[in-house]
Amino acid sequence: MAILPIITLPDPLLRKISEPVDRVDAEVRRLLDDMLETMYEAPGVGLAAIQVAVAKRIVVVDTGKTEETRSPLFLINPEIIWASEELSVYQEGCLSVPDYFEDVKRPARVRVRHLDRDGAVQEFDAEGLLATVVQHELDHLEGGLFIDHLSRLKRERVVKKFNKAARHDEIAAQHRAATERQSEQAGA
């Protein structure tokens, strides 16, 4: 298993709609395992394949708080087939929008259909935190982020903050590269 790099806002890949998985094979299972290890290491409670730059409809989720209570879910081609009218509010964050948290309102209960890691069709009902995490991760498969559920003003502030940070990182990388070239030329 391997820890995969998690892409962050403003990477445009996060807005890409993920493609269905045609068949569950060893490569898909390896990706599931790598995603799970990456999610645990981050640490997080959910991870969509698009967050590791793979545009496939694959999600891993585990809301267990300790190693002893871990119970990972592997969701391939997941879809919500029913959602309650009752809503709940949870404070959400995202590994692709680091260090930003906001209350988001979503259906309190959902029923999900998906393929498991053996390719068998499964269904389960989720409520509470699990329902929120599943909906959050399925948003990623449609090119969505939890900030899309916020007011336009809050969303624009977050995007502006991450765009500014990305520009700063790019300028710093260019400066480091220029400094390295100057050092190499001075040593030659």
C-alpha positions, 0 to 999 in steps of 0.5 A: 500500500502507498500514501497518495498525494491529495490534491487541494483547492484550487486544483481544477481536477477537483471540479471534474466529474468522475467516470464510472468503474467498468469492472472491479479488478486488482488495480481497483482494489489496490487503489482502494487500499492506497486511498484508505491508507492515505485517508487514515494518514491524513487523517480523514473520515472519507476520501474520493478518488478524484482527491488523489487525481484519479477521476473514477467513481470510487470512495472510501469512508471510515467514521471510526474514531480509533483503530479498534473501531475502524470499519472501512466502507469501500464504495465503487460507483456509489449512488444515493437512491433515497434521502430523507426530507429531514435535514441535519447540520454538521461542521464539515472540513475537507482534505482538499480544502485544508484547515477550513471548516463550516456548518453544512446542511444535508439530508439526515438519512440516506440509502446508498447503492454501490459495488463493493471491493468484490464487484457485488451490488450492495445497499446500506442506510446511513444516518448522522455523521456517516450520512454526512460523510457519504454525501460529502464524498459523493459530491466530489464524484460530481465535481463538487466541494462542501463549500458549494453548499455555503453562501456565495460570499463565504465560498468566494472568500475561501476560493480567494484564500486558496488561490492566493496561497497557490500563487504564493507557493508557485512564486516561492517554487520559482524563487527556489528554482532560480536560486538553485540555478544561480548556485549551480552556475556559480559552482560551474 
